[in-house]
């Protein structure tokens, strides 16, 4: 039984951290180290973790000297990996008792470089919101279509959730350091690189209770839902893609010549439409290549938001007015 390093970044997680740690130390797969790095919590998160360390010698704690954020904290934790395999944990979730066992067995059976799974979406009290996060987000459809095409799976659709990942230490050298792009979180970057260069497999069952609450850094809700006006939504969606494809172009060594050409082509599409306030007839084939695996309603919504904003903006205003009533 291989030892597995589990990486947990914490910050002001006192409310749920005990439940998570309990779910990890009671796994059916017992040969692991839980490496925790606290990012300068101001509550009693650290003291809770220290109490668990007294009871279980599989837990190790590091403390950042200053607050550096989750991406940099996970970078540090990855540098501490000693064993052949590693996983990630989020401080407010709960692991199903066979999470490690199922993902490890899947990786070995498939001779894969990375395994990821579905998640059950729950509220603060662990009441089920949706039995499948990936179906809720329409990821399952894209995963099935793109699992053997790493570029589409991750560059275009970013379908891998970090707290479900099991991967190999040998890959760490390929994705450190993470890019200086706030839109590209650690799991996006790791999933992208392994998908491009290795074998990624999907376990289509939930292995985790994915808790949604007001302090989630990333959850089942979307940032754009918090924006009140059409122009802000459109600008956000376009700028996100511009920043991401710019990062991909800066890291051209990760991609084939063909993929690099796609990155340049897709970046140019978003640059072309950024300042279009009325209509755009250029690059519609490129739009289709990027969004071809989206649900038809989302595909159409993005098509008009990006290319014919003059038609959508009045409808968005009406929608906003209705929500206020």
C-alpha positions in Angstrom: 0.0 0.0 0.0 1.6 3.2 -1.2 1.8 6.2 1.2 -0.1 9.2 -0.2 0.5 12.9 0.7 -2.7 14.9 1.3 -2.2 18.6 0.9 -4.5 21.0 2.9 -4.3 24.8 2.9 -6.2 26.5 5.7 -7.3 30.0 6.5 -9.8 30.9 9.2 -11.4 27.5 8.9 -12.4 26.8 12.5 -16.1 26.2 11.7 -15.6 23.2 9.5 -11.9 22.1 9.8 -12.6 19.5 12.4 -15.2 17.7 10.3 -12.8 17.6 7.3 -9.9 16.2 9.3 -12.2 13.6 10.9 -13.3 12.5 7.5 -9.7 12.1 6.4 -8.3 10.3 9.4 -11.2 7.8 9.2 -10.6 6.8 5.6 -10.6 3.1 4.6 -7.1 3.8 3.1 -4.9 4.5 6.1 -1.4 4.9 4.7 -1.1 8.7 4.2 0.4 11.9 5.5 -1.9 15.0 5.9 0.3 18.0 5.3 -1.4 21.2 6.5 -0.2 24.7 5.9 -2.0 27.6 7.6 -2.1 30.9 5.9 -2.0 33.2 9.0 -5.5 32.4 10.3 -6.8 34.9 12.9 -9.2 32.4 14.5 -8.4 29.2 16.3 -7.9 27.0 13.2 -4.3 26.3 14.2 -5.1 25.2 17.7 -7.8 22.8 16.4 -5.2 21.3 14.0 -2.7 21.0 16.8 -5.2 19.1 18.9 -5.6 16.6 16.1 -1.8 16.3 15.7 -1.6 15.1 19.4 -4.0 12.3 18.5 -2.8 11.3 15.0 0.9 11.3 14.0 0.0 11.2 10.3 -0.7 15.0 10.5 2.0 17.6 10.0 1.5 21.4 10.3 3.3 24.3 8.7 2.5 28.0 9.2 3.1 30.8 6.7 4.8 33.9 8.1 2.5 36.1 6.1 -0.7 35.6 4.2 0.1 34.5 0.7 -3.2 33.1 -0.6 -4.2 29.6 -1.6 -2.2 29.2 -4.8 1.1 30.1 -3.1 0.3 28.0 -0.1 -0.4 24.9 -2.3 2.9 25.6 -4.1 4.6 25.4 -0.8 2.8 22.2 0.1 3.7 20.6 -3.2 7.4 21.3 -2.5 6.9 19.2 0.7 5.6 16.1 -1.1 7.8 13.1 -0.5 5.7 10.1 -1.5 4.8 8.9 -4.9 1.2 10.2 -4.9 -0.5 13.3 -3.7 -4.1 14.7 -3.2 -5.6 18.0 -2.3 -8.2 18.8 0.4 -10.4 21.9 1.0 -10.9 22.9 4.6 -14.7 23.1 4.5 -15.6 19.8 2.7 -16.1 16.3 4.0 -14.6 13.2 2.3 -16.5 10.0 1.7 -14.8 7.3 3.7 -13.6 5.5 0.7 -12.4 8.5 -1.3 -8.7 7.7 -1.2 -9.2 4.0 -1.8 -11.5 4.6 -4.9 -9.3 7.2 -6.6 -6.1 5.3 -5.9 -7.5 2.1 -7.3 -8.8 3.9 -10.4 -5.4 5.5 -11.0 -3.6 2.1 -10.7 -6.2 0.2 -12.8 -6.1 2.8 -15.6 -2.3 3.4 -15.4 -3.2 7.1 -15.3 -1.2 10.2 -14.2 -4.2 12.0 -12.7 -7.6 10.9 -11.5 -10.5 13.3 -10.7 -14.0 12.6 -9.6 -17.5 14.1 -9.2 -18.7 15.9 -6.0 -22.0 16.0 -4.1 -23.0 19.7 -3.5 -24.3 20.3 0.0 -25.2 23.3 2.1 -23.6 24.4 5.4 -25.6 21.8 7.3 -24.6 19.0 4.8 -28.1 18.9 3.3 -27.8 17.8 -0.4 -28.3 20.6 -2.9 -27.3 18.5 -5.9 -26.0 15.0 -6.1 -23.6 15.8 -8.9 -21.6 19.0 -9.1 -20.3 18.0 -12.6 -23.8 17.5 -13.9 -25.0 20.7 -12.3 -22.2 22.6 -14.1 -22.6 20.7 -17.3 -19.1 19.3 -16.9 -20.1 15.7 -17.2 -21.1 16.1 -20.9 -17.8 17.9 -21.7 -15.7 15.4 -19.7 -17.2 12.5 -21.7 -16.6 14.3 -25.0 -13.1 15.6 -24.2 -11.5 13.1 -21.8 -9.1 12.0 -24.5 -8.5 15.5 -25.7 -6.5 17.3 -23.0 -6.6 20.6 -24.8 -10.4 20.8 -24.9 -10.8 19.2 -21.4 -8.8 21.8 -19.6 -7.7 24.7 -21.8 -11.2 25.4 -23.0 -13.4 24.0 -20.3 -11.4 23.7 -17.0 -13.4 20.6 -15.7 -11.1 19.3 -13.0 -11.9 20.2 -9.4 -8.8 20.3 -7.2 -10.2 18.6 -4.1 -11.0 15.5 -6.1 -7.5 15.1 -7.6 -5.1 12.2 -7.1 -1.8 12.5 -9.1 1.9 11.6 -9.1 4.8 13.4 -7.5 6.8 12.9 -10.7 4.6 15.6 -12.3 5.2 18.3 -9.8 8.3 19.6 -11.5 6.2 20.3 -14.6 3.7 22.7 -13.0 5.7 24.7 -10.4 5.7 27.6 -10.1 2.1 28.4 -10.9 1.6 31.3 -13.3 1.0 34.8 -12.1 -2.6 34.9 -13.1 -5.3 35.2 -10.5 -7.8 33.5 -12.8 -5.7 30.3 -13.0 -6.0 28.5 -9.7 -3.8 25.6 -8.8 -6.2 22.9 -9.9 -6.8 24.5 -13.3 -3.0 24.7 -13.9 -2.3 21.1 -12.7 -5.2 19.6 -14.6 -4.2 21.5 -17.7 -0.6 20.4 -17.7 -1.3 16.7 -16.9 -4.1 16.6 -19.5 -1.8 18.0 -22.2 1.1 15.7 -21.5 -0.2 12.7 -19.7 -3.2 10.4 -19.1 -6.2 11.8 -17.2 -9.1 9.6 -16.2 -12.4 10.4 -14.6 -14.2 8.6 -11.8 -17.9 9.3 -12.4 -19.0 9.2 -8.7 -19.0 11.7 -6.0 -16.2 11.2 -3.5 -16.7 14.3 -1.4 -19.4 16.5 0.1 -18.7 19.9 -1.4 -19.9 22.4 1.0 -21.4 25.7 -0.2 -21.4 28.7 2.1 -20.9 32.5 2.1 -17.1 32.2 2.5 -16.3 29.8 -0.3 -13.4 31.0 -2.5 -14.7 28.9 -5.4 -18.1 27.1 -5.4 -21.1 26.2 -7.4 -22.2 29.8 -7.8 -20.6 32.0 -10.5 -18.9 35.4 -10.1 -20.8 36.8 -13.0 -24.1 36.2 -11.1 -22.9 38.9 -8.7 -22.5 41.5 -11.4 -25.4 43.9 -11.9 -25.1 45.2 -15.4 -24.6 43.7 -18.9 -21.4 45.5 -19.8 -19.7 44.3 -16.6 -20.7 40.7 -17.3 -19.5 40.8 -20.9 -16.2 42.6 -20.0 -15.5 40.1 -17.2 -16.1 37.0 -19.5 -13.9 38.5 -22.2 -11.1 39.7 -20.0 -10.9 36.3 -18.2 -10.3 34.6 -21.6 -7.9 37.2 -22.7 -5.8 36.8 -19.5 -5.9 33.0 -19.7 -4.9 32.7 -23.4 -2.2 35.3 -22.8 -0.8 33.0 -20.1 -1.0 30.0 -22.3 0.9 31.8 -25.0 3.6 32.9 -22.5 4.0 29.2 -21.7 4.2 28.0 -25.3 6.6 25.2 -24.4 3.7 23.3 -22.8 1.8 23.1 -26.1 2.3 21.6 -29.5 2.8 23.9 -32.5 -0.9 23.3 -33.5 -2.1 24.1 -30.0 0.0 27.3 -29.9 -1.6 28.4 -33.1 -5.1 27.8 -31.6 -4.1 29.8 -28.5 -3.1 32.8 -30.6 -6.2 32.5 -32.8 -8.5 32.3 -29.8 -6.8 35.2 -28.0 -7.2 37.3 -31.1 -10.9 36.5 -31.3 -11.5 37.9 -27.7 -9.3 40.9 -28.5 -11.3 41.6 -31.6 -14.7 41.6 -29.8 -13.6 43.3 -26.6 -14.6 46.8 -27.8 -17.4 45.8 -30.1 -20.5 47.5 -28.7 -23.0 46.6 -31.4 -22.3 43.7 -33.8 -19.4 41.4 -34.7 -19.4 39.2 -37.8 -15.7 38.3 -37.6 -14.4 35.1 -36.1 -17.8 33.3 -35.7 -16.2 30.0 -36.8 -13.6 30.5 -34.0 -16.4 31.1 -31.5 -17.9 27.8 -32.5 -14.7 25.9 -32.1 -14.3 27.2 -28.5 -17.9 26.7 -27.3 -19.0 23.7 -29.4 -19.4 21.4 -26.4 -21.6 23.8 -24.3 -25.3 23.3 -23.8 -27.3 24.8 -26.6 -28.8 27.5 -24.4 -25.5 28.6 -23.0 -23.9 28.4 -26.4 -26.6 30.8 -27.8 -26.4 33.1 -24.8 -22.6 33.5 -25.2 -22.9 33.8 -29.0 -25.1 36.9 -28.7 -23.4 38.3 -25.6 -20.1 38.3 -27.4 -21.0 39.0 -31.0 -24.3 40.9 -30.9 -24.3 42.8 -27.6 -26.7 45.4 -29.0 -29.4 42.7 -29.1 -28.8 41.3 -25.7 -28.3 44.4 -23.6 -31.9 45.6 -23.5 -33.0 42.0 -22.5 -30.4 42.0 -19.7 -31.8 45.3 -18.4 -35.3 43.8 -18.3 -34.0 40.7 -16.5 -32.3 42.9 -13.9 -35.5 44.9 -13.3 -37.6 41.8 -12.9 -35.1 40.4 -10.3 -35.5 43.6 -8.3 -39.3 43.4 -8.2 
